[in-house]
């Protein structure tokens, strides 16, 4: 998760952008912070999904094969 300071800065820049007073340097900073946020979010989501097993009401493992492969790769590292 990103530090609270970075999240606050993302929100401040978004508010400023809505007001239409974002400088070129601030726009670059906003883009960089957004990329960092999305990278962190995706990494956290993947970690969460690697710990998930989907089971139907009968108790059968119905986890999608693509997720099973990702989970196996995790176990190899």
mmJSON file of the N, C-alpha and C atoms, coordinates in Angstrom:
{"data_MODEL":{"atom_site":{
"group_PDB":["ATOM","ATOM","ATOM","ATOM","ATOM","ATOM","ATOM","ATOM","ATOM","ATOM","ATOM","ATOM","ATOM","ATOM","ATOM","ATOM","ATOM","ATOM","ATOM","ATOM","ATOM","ATOM","ATOM","ATOM","ATOM","ATOM","ATOM","ATOM","ATOM","ATOM","ATOM","ATOM","ATOM","ATOM","ATOM","ATOM","ATOM","ATOM","ATOM","ATOM","ATOM","ATOM","ATOM","ATOM","ATOM","ATOM","ATOM","ATOM","ATOM","ATOM","ATOM","ATOM","ATOM","ATOM","ATOM","ATOM","ATOM","ATOM","ATOM","ATOM","ATOM","ATOM","ATOM","ATOM","ATOM","ATOM","ATOM","ATOM","ATOM","ATOM","ATOM","ATOM","ATOM","ATOM","ATOM","ATOM","ATOM","ATOM","ATOM","ATOM","ATOM","ATOM","ATOM","ATOM","ATOM","ATOM","ATOM","ATOM","ATOM","ATOM","ATOM","ATOM","ATOM","ATOM","ATOM","ATOM","ATOM","ATOM","ATOM","ATOM","ATOM","ATOM","ATOM","ATOM","ATOM","ATOM","ATOM","ATOM","ATOM","ATOM","ATOM","ATOM","ATOM","ATOM","ATOM","ATOM","ATOM","ATOM","ATOM","ATOM","ATOM","ATOM","ATOM","ATOM","ATOM","ATOM","ATOM","ATOM","ATOM","ATOM","ATOM","ATOM","ATOM","ATOM","ATOM","ATOM","ATOM","ATOM","ATOM","ATOM","ATOM","ATOM","ATOM","ATOM","ATOM","ATOM","ATOM","ATOM","ATOM","ATOM","ATOM","ATOM","ATOM","ATOM","ATOM","ATOM","ATOM","ATOM","ATOM","ATOM","ATOM","ATOM","ATOM","ATOM","ATOM","ATOM","ATOM","ATOM","ATOM","ATOM","ATOM","ATOM","ATOM","ATOM","ATOM","ATOM","ATOM","ATOM","ATOM","ATOM","ATOM","ATOM","ATOM","ATOM","ATOM","ATOM","ATOM","ATOM","ATOM","ATOM","ATOM","ATOM","ATOM","ATOM","ATOM","ATOM","ATOM","ATOM","ATOM","ATOM","ATOM","ATOM","ATOM","ATOM","ATOM","ATOM","ATOM","ATOM","ATOM","ATOM","ATOM","ATOM","ATOM","ATOM","ATOM","ATOM","ATOM","ATOM","ATOM","ATOM","ATOM","ATOM","ATOM","ATOM","ATOM","ATOM","ATOM","ATOM","ATOM","ATOM","ATOM"],
"id":[1,2,3,4,5,6,7,8,9,10,11,12,13,14,15,16,17,18,19,20,21,22,23,24,25,26,27,28,29,30,31,32,33,34,35,36,37,38,39,40,41,42,43,44,45,46,47,48,49,50,51,52,53,54,55,56,57,58,59,60,61,62,63,64,65,66,67,68,69,70,71,72,73,74,75,76,77,78,79,80,81,82,83,84,85,86,87,88,89,90,91,92,93,94,95,96,97,98,99,100,101,102,103,104,105,106,107,108,109,110,111,112,113,114,115,116,117,118,119,120,121,122,123,124,125,126,127,128,129,130,131,132,133,134,135,136,137,138,139,140,141,142,143,144,145,146,147,148,149,150,151,152,153,154,155,156,157,158,159,160,161,162,163,164,165,166,167,168,169,170,171,172,173,174,175,176,177,178,179,180,181,182,183,184,185,186,187,188,189,190,191,192,193,194,195,196,197,198,199,200,201,202,203,204,205,206,207,208,209,210,211,212,213,214,215,216,217,218,219,220,221,222,223,224,225,226,227,228,229,230,231],
"type_symbol":["N","C","C","N","C","C","N","C","C","N","C","C","N","C","C","N","C","C","N","C","C","N","C","C","N","C","C","N","C","C","N","C","C","N","C","C","N","C","C","N","C","C","N","C","C","N","C","C","N","C","C","N","C","C","N","C","C","N","C","C","N","C","C","N","C","C","N","C","C","N","C","C","N","C","C","N","C","C","N","C","C","N","C","C","N","C","C","N","C","C","N","C","C","N","C","C","N","C","C","N","C","C","N","C","C","N","C","C","N","C","C","N","C","C","N","C","C","N","C","C","N","C","C","N","C","C","N","C","C","N","C","C","N","C","C","N","C","C","N","C","C","N","C","C","N","C","C","N","C","C","N","C","C","N","C","C","N","C","C","N","C","C","N","C","C","N","C","C","N","C","C","N","C","C","N","C","C","N","C","C","N","C","C","N","C","C","N","C","C","N","C","C","N","C","C","N","C","C","N","C","C","N","C","C","N","C","C","N","C","C","N","C","C","N","C","C","N","C","C","N","C","C","N","C","C","N","C","C","N","C","C"],
"label_atom_id":["N","CA","C","N","CA","C","N","CA","C","N","CA","C","N","CA","C","N","CA","C","N","CA","C","N","CA","C","N","CA","C","N","CA","C","N","CA","C","N","CA","C","N","CA","C","N","CA","C","N","CA","C","N","CA","C","N","CA","C","N","CA","C","N","CA","C","N","CA","C","N","CA","C","N","CA","C","N","CA","C","N","CA","C","N","CA","C","N","CA","C","N","CA","C","N","CA","C","N","CA","C","N","CA","C","N","CA","C","N","CA","C","N","CA","C","N","CA","C","N","CA","C","N","CA","C","N","CA","C","N","CA","C","N","CA","C","N","CA","C","N","CA","C","N","CA","C","N","CA","C","N","CA","C","N","CA","C","N","CA","C","N","CA","C","N","CA","C","N","CA","C","N","CA","C","N","CA","C","N","CA","C","N","CA","C","N","CA","C","N","CA","C","N","CA","C","N","CA","C","N","CA","C","N","CA","C","N","CA","C","N","CA","C","N","CA","C","N","CA","C","N","CA","C","N","CA","C","N","CA","C","N","CA","C","N","CA","C","N","CA","C","N","CA","C","N","CA","C","N","CA","C","N","CA","C","N","CA","C","N","CA","C","N","CA","C","N","CA","C"],
"label_alt_id":[null,null,null,null,null,null,null,null,null,null,null,null,null,null,null,null,null,null,null,null,null,null,null,null,null,null,null,null,null,null,null,null,null,null,null,null,null,null,null,null,null,null,null,null,null,null,null,null,null,null,null,null,null,null,null,null,null,null,null,null,null,null,null,null,null,null,null,null,null,null,null,null,null,null,null,null,null,null,null,null,null,null,null,null,null,null,null,null,null,null,null,null,null,null,null,null,null,null,null,null,null,null,null,null,null,null,null,null,null,null,null,null,null,null,null,null,null,null,null,null,null,null,null,null,null,null,null,null,null,null,null,null,null,null,null,null,null,null,null,null,null,null,null,null,null,null,null,null,null,null,null,null,null,null,null,null,null,null,null,null,null,null,null,null,null,null,null,null,null,null,null,null,null,null,null,null,null,null,null,null,null,null,null,null,null,null,null,null,null,null,null,null,null,null,null,null,null,null,null,null,null,null,null,null,null,null,null,null,null,null,null,null,null,null,null,null,null,null,null,null,null,null,null,null,null,null,null,null,null,null,null],
"label_comp_id":["UNK","UNK","UNK","UNK","UNK","UNK","UNK","UNK","UNK","UNK","UNK","UNK","UNK","UNK","UNK","UNK","UNK","UNK","UNK","UNK","UNK","UNK","UNK","UNK","UNK","UNK","UNK","UNK","UNK","UNK","UNK","UNK","UNK","UNK","UNK","UNK","UNK","UNK","UNK","UNK","UNK","UNK","UNK","UNK","UNK","UNK","UNK","UNK","UNK","UNK","UNK","UNK","UNK","UNK","UNK","UNK","UNK","UNK","UNK","UNK","UNK","UNK","UNK","UNK","UNK","UNK","UNK","UNK","UNK","UNK","UNK","UNK","UNK","UNK","UNK","UNK","UNK","UNK","UNK","UNK","UNK","UNK","UNK","UNK","UNK","UNK","UNK","UNK","UNK","UNK","UNK","UNK","UNK","UNK","UNK","UNK","UNK","UNK","UNK","UNK","UNK","UNK","UNK","UNK","UNK","UNK","UNK","UNK","UNK","UNK","UNK","UNK","UNK","UNK","UNK","UNK","UNK","UNK","UNK","UNK","UNK","UNK","UNK","UNK","UNK","UNK","UNK","UNK","UNK","UNK","UNK","UNK","UNK","UNK","UNK","UNK","UNK","UNK","UNK","UNK","UNK","UNK","UNK","UNK","UNK","UNK","UNK","UNK","UNK","UNK","UNK","UNK","UNK","UNK","UNK","UNK","UNK","UNK","UNK","UNK","UNK","UNK","UNK","UNK","UNK","UNK","UNK","UNK","UNK","UNK","UNK","UNK","UNK","UNK","UNK","UNK","UNK","UNK","UNK","UNK","UNK","UNK","UNK","UNK","UNK","UNK","UNK","UNK","UNK","UNK","UNK","UNK","UNK","UNK","UNK","UNK","UNK","UNK","UNK","UNK","UNK","UNK","UNK","UNK","UNK","UNK","UNK","UNK","UNK","UNK","UNK","UNK","UNK","UNK","UNK","UNK","UNK","UNK","UNK","UNK","UNK","UNK","UNK","UNK","UNK","UNK","UNK","UNK","UNK","UNK","UNK"],
"label_asym_id":["A","A","A","A","A","A","A","A","A","A","A","A","A","A","A","A","A","A","A","A","A","A","A","A","A","A","A","A","A","A","A","A","A","A","A","A","A","A","A","A","A","A","A","A","A","A","A","A","A","A","A","A","A","A","A","A","A","A","A","A","A","A","A","A","A","A","A","A","A","A","A","A","A","A","A","A","A","A","A","A","A","A","A","A","A","A","A","A","A","A","A","A","A","A","A","A","A","A","A","A","A","A","A","A","A","A","A","A","A","A","A","A","A","A","A","A","A","A","A","A","A","A","A","A","A","A","A","A","A","A","A","A","A","A","A","A","A","A","A","A","A","A","A","A","A","A","A","A","A","A","A","A","A","A","A","A","A","A","A","A","A","A","A","A","A","A","A","A","A","A","A","A","A","A","A","A","A","A","A","A","A","A","A","A","A","A","A","A","A","A","A","A","A","A","A","A","A","A","A","A","A","A","A","A","A","A","A","A","A","A","A","A","A","A","A","A","A","A","A","A","A","A","A","A","A","A","A","A","A","A","A"],
"label_entity_id":["1","1","1","1","1","1","1","1","1","1","1","1","1","1","1","1","1","1","1","1","1","1","1","1","1","1","1","1","1","1","1","1","1","1","1","1","1","1","1","1","1","1","1","1","1","1","1","1","1","1","1","1","1","1","1","1","1","1","1","1","1","1","1","1","1","1","1","1","1","1","1","1","1","1","1","1","1","1","1","1","1","1","1","1","1","1","1","1","1","1","1","1","1","1","1","1","1","1","1","1","1","1","1","1","1","1","1","1","1","1","1","1","1","1","1","1","1","1","1","1","1","1","1","1","1","1","1","1","1","1","1","1","1","1","1","1","1","1","1","1","1","1","1","1","1","1","1","1","1","1","1","1","1","1","1","1","1","1","1","1","1","1","1","1","1","1","1","1","1","1","1","1","1","1","1","1","1","1","1","1","1","1","1","1","1","1","1","1","1","1","1","1","1","1","1","1","1","1","1","1","1","1","1","1","1","1","1","1","1","1","1","1","1","1","1","1","1","1","1","1","1","1","1","1","1","1","1","1","1","1","1"],
"label_seq_id":[1,1,1,2,2,2,3,3,3,4,4,4,5,5,5,6,6,6,7,7,7,8,8,8,9,9,9,10,10,10,11,11,11,12,12,12,13,13,13,14,14,14,15,15,15,16,16,16,17,17,17,18,18,18,19,19,19,20,20,20,21,21,21,22,22,22,23,23,23,24,24,24,25,25,25,26,26,26,27,27,27,28,28,28,29,29,29,30,30,30,31,31,31,32,32,32,33,33,33,34,34,34,35,35,35,36,36,36,37,37,37,38,38,38,39,39,39,40,40,40,41,41,41,42,42,42,43,43,43,44,44,44,45,45,45,46,46,46,47,47,47,48,48,48,49,49,49,50,50,50,51,51,51,52,52,52,53,53,53,54,54,54,55,55,55,56,56,56,57,57,57,58,58,58,59,59,59,60,60,60,61,61,61,62,62,62,63,63,63,64,64,64,65,65,65,66,66,66,67,67,67,68,68,68,69,69,69,70,70,70,71,71,71,72,72,72,73,73,73,74,74,74,75,75,75,76,76,76,77,77,77],
"pdbx_PDB_ins_code":[null,null,null,null,null,null,null,null,null,null,null,null,null,null,null,null,null,null,null,null,null,null,null,null,null,null,null,null,null,null,null,null,null,null,null,null,null,null,null,null,null,null,null,null,null,null,null,null,null,null,null,null,null,null,null,null,null,null,null,null,null,null,null,null,null,null,null,null,null,null,null,null,null,null,null,null,null,null,null,null,null,null,null,null,null,null,null,null,null,null,null,null,null,null,null,null,null,null,null,null,null,null,null,null,null,null,null,null,null,null,null,null,null,null,null,null,null,null,null,null,null,null,null,null,null,null,null,null,null,null,null,null,null,null,null,null,null,null,null,null,null,null,null,null,null,null,null,null,null,null,null,null,null,null,null,null,null,null,null,null,null,null,null,null,null,null,null,null,null,null,null,null,null,null,null,null,null,null,null,null,null,null,null,null,null,null,null,null,null,null,null,null,null,null,null,null,null,null,null,null,null,null,null,null,null,null,null,null,null,null,null,null,null,null,null,null,null,null,null,null,null,null,null,null,null,null,null,null,null,null,null],
"Cartn_x":[0.843,0.0,0.889,0.441,1.191,1.065,2.083,2.001,0.858,0.333,-0.785,-0.438,0.824,1.246,1.103,1.471,1.362,-0.102,-0.929,-2.358,-2.972,-2.577,-3.082,-2.633,-1.396,-0.892,-1.644,-1.928,-2.716,-4.069,-4.709,-6.027,-5.954,-4.906,-4.757,-4.55,-3.736,-3.498,-4.759,-5.529,-6.783,-7.757,-7.836,-8.722,-8.261,-6.964,-6.413,-6.649,-6.552,-6.783,-8.234,-9.164,-10.578,-10.836,-10.064,-10.208,-9.54,-8.725,-8.078,-6.812,-6.19,-4.997,-3.755,-3.663,-2.537,-1.398,-0.205,0.95,1.475,2.373,2.946,3.742,4.475,5.257,4.327,3.233,2.27,1.577,1.318,0.701,1.631,2.928,3.901,3.97,3.947,3.961,2.712,1.567,0.31,0.365,0.871,0.983,1.899,3.017,3.965,3.347,2.665,2.025,0.914,0.158,-0.909,-0.328,0.767,1.416,1.895,2.491,2.973,1.803,0.713,-0.478,-1.03,-1.172,-1.724,-0.818,0.486,1.422,1.279,1.185,1.021,-0.309,-1.373,-2.704,-2.711,-2.155,-2.14,-1.321,-0.21,0.626,-0.128,-0.8,-1.581,-2.737,-3.394,-4.513,-4.025,-2.893,-2.343,-1.98,-1.395,-1.062,-2.323,-3.373,-4.645,-5.209,-5.213,-5.77,-4.982,-3.683,-2.868,-3.268,-3.919,-4.351,-5.79,-6.447,-7.867,-8.046,-8.945,-9.387,-10.898,-11.428,-12.876,-13.438,-14.449,-15.06,-16.553,-17.111,-18.546,-19.303,-20.632,-21.419,-21.189,-20.728,-20.48,-19.085,-18.294,-16.956,-15.867,-16.21,-15.22,-14.436,-13.155,-12.296,-12.591,-13.128,-13.453,-12.642,-11.472,-10.571,-10.182,-10.266,-9.879,-8.441,-8.205,-6.871,-5.805,-6.139,-5.162,-4.672,-5.573,-5.2,-4.393,-4.749,-3.982,-2.534,-2.323,-0.97,-0.195,-0.83,-0.175,0.185,-0.695,-0.434,0.742,0.838,1.937,3.262,3.245,4.46,4.924,3.984,4.32,5.01,4.522,5.089,6.495,6.822,8.154,9.206,8.812,9.772,10.031],
"Cartn_y":[-1.174,0.0,1.239,2.238,3.494,4.224,4.97,5.777,6.794,7.149,8.1,9.428,9.832,11.108,11.1,9.966,9.869,9.835,9.109,9.075,10.462,11.177,12.538,13.434,13.241,14.05,13.729,12.453,12.05,12.743,12.728,13.353,14.864,15.481,16.93,17.315,16.535,16.814,16.575,15.575,15.308,16.471,16.972,18.115,19.334,19.552,20.7,20.552,19.32,19.077,19.37,19.027,19.311,20.807,21.54,22.999,23.617,22.83,23.288,24.086,23.964,24.767,23.912,22.796,21.886,22.313,22.487,22.847,21.597,21.784,20.656,19.746,20.333,19.552,18.747,19.359,18.655,17.536,17.744,16.705,15.497,15.746,14.648,13.92,14.686,14.087,13.236,13.756,13.027,11.711,11.761,10.563,9.537,9.988,9.104,8.46,9.269,8.745,7.751,8.039,7.119,5.783,5.823,4.583,3.774,4.452,3.767,3.163,3.914,3.425,2.176,2.227,1.087,-0.132,0.072,-1.034,-1.696,-0.895,-1.416,-2.142,-1.543,-2.159,-3.511,-3.567,-4.825,-5.895,-5.506,-6.45,-7.017,-6.142,-6.586,-7.488,-7.151,-7.972,-9.349,-9.41,-10.7,-11.559,-10.939,-11.666,-12.225,-11.43,-11.88,-13.046,-12.918,-13.979,-15.279,-15.18,-16.386,-17.199,-16.56,-17.262,-17.755,-17.585,-17.92,-19.279,-20.071,-21.307,-21.231,-21.485,-21.41,-22.817,-22.966,-24.265,-24.156,-25.136,-25.119,-25.691,-25.614,-26.097,-27.57,-28.356,-29.78,-30.029,-28.973,-29.106,-29.357,-29.245,-29.455,-28.174,-28.329,-27.184,-26.767,-25.572,-25.058,-23.8,-23.697,-22.572,-22.578,-21.43,-21.386,-21.856,-22.546,-23.091,-22.007,-20.848,-19.763,-19.382,-19.342,-19.016,-20.153,-21.388,-22.526,-22.47,-22.09,-21.988,-20.9,-19.763,-18.662,-19.11,-19.861,-20.34,-21.326,-22.176,-23.128,-22.396,-21.351,-20.562,-19.939,-19.505,-18.91,-19.944,-21.174,-22.221,-22.623,-22.384,-22.73,-21.737,-20.514,-19.473,-19.471],
"Cartn_z":[0.0,0.0,0.0,-0.706,-0.752,0.58,0.931,2.16,2.065,3.207,3.258,2.608,2.723,2.143,0.626,0.006,-1.449,-1.886,-1.135,-1.462,-1.33,-0.302,-0.109,-1.262,-1.727,-2.837,-4.131,-4.362,-5.539,-5.513,-4.364,-4.233,-4.405,-3.866,-4.0,-5.462,-6.162,-7.579,-8.408,-8.06,-8.777,-8.594,-7.374,-7.106,-7.894,-7.898,-8.623,-10.128,-10.635,-12.06,-12.433,-11.55,-11.801,-11.859,-11.085,-11.078,-12.308,-13.005,-14.222,-14.012,-12.85,-12.566,-12.334,-13.053,-12.897,-13.836,-13.278,-14.099,-14.81,-15.751,-16.491,-15.544,-14.636,-13.669,-12.753,-12.341,-11.487,-12.255,-13.53,-14.35,-14.468,-14.627,-14.686,-13.347,-12.259,-10.922,-10.714,-11.145,-11.001,-11.777,-12.988,-13.814,-13.15,-12.641,-11.976,-10.727,-9.936,-8.729,-9.064,-10.103,-10.519,-10.964,-11.732,-12.163,-10.968,-10.011,-8.806,-8.034,-7.927,-7.219,-7.908,-9.231,-9.96,-9.865,-9.921,-9.794,-8.419,-7.39,-6.026,-5.885,-6.426,-6.358,-7.05,-8.253,-9.006,-8.298,-7.716,-6.986,-5.783,-5.05,-3.888,-4.306,-5.423,-5.899,-6.314,-6.998,-7.42,-6.208,-5.207,-3.978,-3.325,-3.31,-2.743,-3.546,-4.868,-5.711,-5.607,-5.383,-5.242,-4.02,-3.073,-1.869,-1.924,-3.075,-3.202,-3.874,-3.328,-3.963,-4.056,-5.244,-5.45,-5.362,-4.506,-4.272,-4.544,-5.301,-5.569,-4.367,-4.379,-3.222,-2.881,-3.839,-3.584,-3.02,-2.899,-2.337,-3.36,-4.638,-5.699,-5.951,-6.175,-6.496,-7.941,-8.116,-9.454,-9.763,-9.15,-9.395,-10.869,-11.556,-12.976,-13.172,-14.287,-14.57,-14.6,-15.135,-15.213,-13.81,-12.846,-11.477,-10.848,-11.169,-10.65,-11.119,-12.388,-12.931,-12.196,-11.952,-11.241,-9.827,-9.186,-7.831,-7.824,-8.845,-8.938,-9.14,-9.963,-10.179,-8.86,-8.037,-6.746,-5.863,-5.917,-5.075,-5.517,-6.782,-7.273,-6.818,-6.506,-6.116,-4.651],
"occupancy":[1.0,1.0,1.0,1.0,1.0,1.0,1.0,1.0,1.0,1.0,1.0,1.0,1.0,1.0,1.0,1.0,1.0,1.0,1.0,1.0,1.0,1.0,1.0,1.0,1.0,1.0,1.0,1.0,1.0,1.0,1.0,1.0,1.0,1.0,1.0,1.0,1.0,1.0,1.0,1.0,1.0,1.0,1.0,1.0,1.0,1.0,1.0,1.0,1.0,1.0,1.0,1.0,1.0,1.0,1.0,1.0,1.0,1.0,1.0,1.0,1.0,1.0,1.0,1.0,1.0,1.0,1.0,1.0,1.0,1.0,1.0,1.0,1.0,1.0,1.0,1.0,1.0,1.0,1.0,1.0,1.0,1.0,1.0,1.0,1.0,1.0,1.0,1.0,1.0,1.0,1.0,1.0,1.0,1.0,1.0,1.0,1.0,1.0,1.0,1.0,1.0,1.0,1.0,1.0,1.0,1.0,1.0,1.0,1.0,1.0,1.0,1.0,1.0,1.0,1.0,1.0,1.0,1.0,1.0,1.0,1.0,1.0,1.0,1.0,1.0,1.0,1.0,1.0,1.0,1.0,1.0,1.0,1.0,1.0,1.0,1.0,1.0,1.0,1.0,1.0,1.0,1.0,1.0,1.0,1.0,1.0,1.0,1.0,1.0,1.0,1.0,1.0,1.0,1.0,1.0,1.0,1.0,1.0,1.0,1.0,1.0,1.0,1.0,1.0,1.0,1.0,1.0,1.0,1.0,1.0,1.0,1.0,1.0,1.0,1.0,1.0,1.0,1.0,1.0,1.0,1.0,1.0,1.0,1.0,1.0,1.0,1.0,1.0,1.0,1.0,1.0,1.0,1.0,1.0,1.0,1.0,1.0,1.0,1.0,1.0,1.0,1.0,1.0,1.0,1.0,1.0,1.0,1.0,1.0,1.0,1.0,1.0,1.0,1.0,1.0,1.0,1.0,1.0,1.0,1.0,1.0,1.0,1.0,1.0,1.0,1.0,1.0,1.0,1.0,1.0,1.0],
"B_iso_or_equiv":[0.0,0.0,0.0,0.0,0.0,0.0,0.0,0.0,0.0,0.0,0.0,0.0,0.0,0.0,0.0,0.0,0.0,0.0,0.0,0.0,0.0,0.0,0.0,0.0,0.0,0.0,0.0,0.0,0.0,0.0,0.0,0.0,0.0,0.0,0.0,0.0,0.0,0.0,0.0,0.0,0.0,0.0,0.0,0.0,0.0,0.0,0.0,0.0,0.0,0.0,0.0,0.0,0.0,0.0,0.0,0.0,0.0,0.0,0.0,0.0,0.0,0.0,0.0,0.0,0.0,0.0,0.0,0.0,0.0,0.0,0.0,0.0,0.0,0.0,0.0,0.0,0.0,0.0,0.0,0.0,0.0,0.0,0.0,0.0,0.0,0.0,0.0,0.0,0.0,0.0,0.0,0.0,0.0,0.0,0.0,0.0,0.0,0.0,0.0,0.0,0.0,0.0,0.0,0.0,0.0,0.0,0.0,0.0,0.0,0.0,0.0,0.0,0.0,0.0,0.0,0.0,0.0,0.0,0.0,0.0,0.0,0.0,0.0,0.0,0.0,0.0,0.0,0.0,0.0,0.0,0.0,0.0,0.0,0.0,0.0,0.0,0.0,0.0,0.0,0.0,0.0,0.0,0.0,0.0,0.0,0.0,0.0,0.0,0.0,0.0,0.0,0.0,0.0,0.0,0.0,0.0,0.0,0.0,0.0,0.0,0.0,0.0,0.0,0.0,0.0,0.0,0.0,0.0,0.0,0.0,0.0,0.0,0.0,0.0,0.0,0.0,0.0,0.0,0.0,0.0,0.0,0.0,0.0,0.0,0.0,0.0,0.0,0.0,0.0,0.0,0.0,0.0,0.0,0.0,0.0,0.0,0.0,0.0,0.0,0.0,0.0,0.0,0.0,0.0,0.0,0.0,0.0,0.0,0.0,0.0,0.0,0.0,0.0,0.0,0.0,0.0,0.0,0.0,0.0,0.0,0.0,0.0,0.0,0.0,0.0,0.0,0.0,0.0,0.0,0.0,0.0],
"pdbx_formal_charge":[null,null,null,null,null,null,null,null,null,null,null,null,null,null,null,null,null,null,null,null,null,null,null,null,null,null,null,null,null,null,null,null,null,null,null,null,null,null,null,null,null,null,null,null,null,null,null,null,null,null,null,null,null,null,null,null,null,null,null,null,null,null,null,null,null,null,null,null,null,null,null,null,null,null,null,null,null,null,null,null,null,null,null,null,null,null,null,null,null,null,null,null,null,null,null,null,null,null,null,null,null,null,null,null,null,null,null,null,null,null,null,null,null,null,null,null,null,null,null,null,null,null,null,null,null,null,null,null,null,null,null,null,null,null,null,null,null,null,null,null,null,null,null,null,null,null,null,null,null,null,null,null,null,null,null,null,null,null,null,null,null,null,null,null,null,null,null,null,null,null,null,null,null,null,null,null,null,null,null,null,null,null,null,null,null,null,null,null,null,null,null,null,null,null,null,null,null,null,null,null,null,null,null,null,null,null,null,null,null,null,null,null,null,null,null,null,null,null,null,null,null,null,null,null,null,null,null,null,null,null,null],
"auth_seq_id":[1,1,1,2,2,2,3,3,3,4,4,4,5,5,5,6,6,6,7,7,7,8,8,8,9,9,9,10,10,10,11,11,11,12,12,12,13,13,13,14,14,14,15,15,15,16,16,16,17,17,17,18,18,18,19,19,19,20,20,20,21,21,21,22,22,22,23,23,23,24,24,24,25,25,25,26,26,26,27,27,27,28,28,28,29,29,29,30,30,30,31,31,31,32,32,32,33,33,33,34,34,34,35,35,35,36,36,36,37,37,37,38,38,38,39,39,39,40,40,40,41,41,41,42,42,42,43,43,43,44,44,44,45,45,45,46,46,46,47,47,47,48,48,48,49,49,49,50,50,50,51,51,51,52,52,52,53,53,53,54,54,54,55,55,55,56,56,56,57,57,57,58,58,58,59,59,59,60,60,60,61,61,61,62,62,62,63,63,63,64,64,64,65,65,65,66,66,66,67,67,67,68,68,68,69,69,69,70,70,70,71,71,71,72,72,72,73,73,73,74,74,74,75,75,75,76,76,76,77,77,77],
"auth_comp_id":["UNK","UNK","UNK","UNK","UNK","UNK","UNK","UNK","UNK","UNK","UNK","UNK","UNK","UNK","UNK","UNK","UNK","UNK","UNK","UNK","UNK","UNK","UNK","UNK","UNK","UNK","UNK","UNK","UNK","UNK","UNK","UNK","UNK","UNK","UNK","UNK","UNK","UNK","UNK","UNK","UNK","UNK","UNK","UNK","UNK","UNK","UNK","UNK","UNK","UNK","UNK","UNK","UNK","UNK","UNK","UNK","UNK","UNK","UNK","UNK","UNK","UNK","UNK","UNK","UNK","UNK","UNK","UNK","UNK","UNK","UNK","UNK","UNK","UNK","UNK","UNK","UNK","UNK","UNK","UNK","UNK","UNK","UNK","UNK","UNK","UNK","UNK","UNK","UNK","UNK","UNK","UNK","UNK","UNK","UNK","UNK","UNK","UNK","UNK","UNK","UNK","UNK","UNK","UNK","UNK","UNK","UNK","UNK","UNK","UNK","UNK","UNK","UNK","UNK","UNK","UNK","UNK","UNK","UNK","UNK","UNK","UNK","UNK","UNK","UNK","UNK","UNK","UNK","UNK","UNK","UNK","UNK","UNK","UNK","UNK","UNK","UNK","UNK","UNK","UNK","UNK","UNK","UNK","UNK","UNK","UNK","UNK","UNK","UNK","UNK","UNK","UNK","UNK","UNK","UNK","UNK","UNK","UNK","UNK","UNK","UNK","UNK","UNK","UNK","UNK","UNK","UNK","UNK","UNK","UNK","UNK","UNK","UNK","UNK","UNK","UNK","UNK","UNK","UNK","UNK","UNK","UNK","UNK","UNK","UNK","UNK","UNK","UNK","UNK","UNK","UNK","UNK","UNK","UNK","UNK","UNK","UNK","UNK","UNK","UNK","UNK","UNK","UNK","UNK","UNK","UNK","UNK","UNK","UNK","UNK","UNK","UNK","UNK","UNK","UNK","UNK","UNK","UNK","UNK","UNK","UNK","UNK","UNK","UNK","UNK","UNK","UNK","UNK","UNK","UNK","UNK"],
"auth_asym_id":["A","A","A","A","A","A","A","A","A","A","A","A","A","A","A","A","A","A","A","A","A","A","A","A","A","A","A","A","A","A","A","A","A","A","A","A","A","A","A","A","A","A","A","A","A","A","A","A","A","A","A","A","A","A","A","A","A","A","A","A","A","A","A","A","A","A","A","A","A","A","A","A","A","A","A","A","A","A","A","A","A","A","A","A","A","A","A","A","A","A","A","A","A","A","A","A","A","A","A","A","A","A","A","A","A","A","A","A","A","A","A","A","A","A","A","A","A","A","A","A","A","A","A","A","A","A","A","A","A","A","A","A","A","A","A","A","A","A","A","A","A","A","A","A","A","A","A","A","A","A","A","A","A","A","A","A","A","A","A","A","A","A","A","A","A","A","A","A","A","A","A","A","A","A","A","A","A","A","A","A","A","A","A","A","A","A","A","A","A","A","A","A","A","A","A","A","A","A","A","A","A","A","A","A","A","A","A","A","A","A","A","A","A","A","A","A","A","A","A","A","A","A","A","A","A","A","A","A","A","A","A"],
"auth_atom_id":["N","CA","C","N","CA","C","N","CA","C","N","CA","C","N","CA","C","N","CA","C","N","CA","C","N","CA","C","N","CA","C","N","CA","C","N","CA","C","N","CA","C","N","CA","C","N","CA","C","N","CA","C","N","CA","C","N","CA","C","N","CA","C","N","CA","C","N","CA","C","N","CA","C","N","CA","C","N","CA","C","N","CA","C","N","CA","C","N","CA","C","N","CA","C","N","CA","C","N","CA","C","N","CA","C","N","CA","C","N","CA","C","N","CA","C","N","CA","C","N","CA","C","N","CA","C","N","CA","C","N","CA","C","N","CA","C","N","CA","C","N","CA","C","N","CA","C","N","CA","C","N","CA","C","N","CA","C","N","CA","C","N","CA","C","N","CA","C","N","CA","C","N","CA","C","N","CA","C","N","CA","C","N","CA","C","N","CA","C","N","CA","C","N","CA","C","N","CA","C","N","CA","C","N","CA","C","N","CA","C","N","CA","C","N","CA","C","N","CA","C","N","CA","C","N","CA","C","N","CA","C","N","CA","C","N","CA","C","N","CA","C","N","CA","C","N","CA","C","N","CA","C","N","CA","C","N","CA","C","N","CA","C","N","CA","C","N","CA","C"],
"pdbx_PDB_model_num":[1,1,1,1,1,1,1,1,1,1,1,1,1,1,1,1,1,1,1,1,1,1,1,1,1,1,1,1,1,1,1,1,1,1,1,1,1,1,1,1,1,1,1,1,1,1,1,1,1,1,1,1,1,1,1,1,1,1,1,1,1,1,1,1,1,1,1,1,1,1,1,1,1,1,1,1,1,1,1,1,1,1,1,1,1,1,1,1,1,1,1,1,1,1,1,1,1,1,1,1,1,1,1,1,1,1,1,1,1,1,1,1,1,1,1,1,1,1,1,1,1,1,1,1,1,1,1,1,1,1,1,1,1,1,1,1,1,1,1,1,1,1,1,1,1,1,1,1,1,1,1,1,1,1,1,1,1,1,1,1,1,1,1,1,1,1,1,1,1,1,1,1,1,1,1,1,1,1,1,1,1,1,1,1,1,1,1,1,1,1,1,1,1,1,1,1,1,1,1,1,1,1,1,1,1,1,1,1,1,1,1,1,1,1,1,1,1,1,1,1,1,1,1,1,1,1,1,1,1,1,1]
}}}
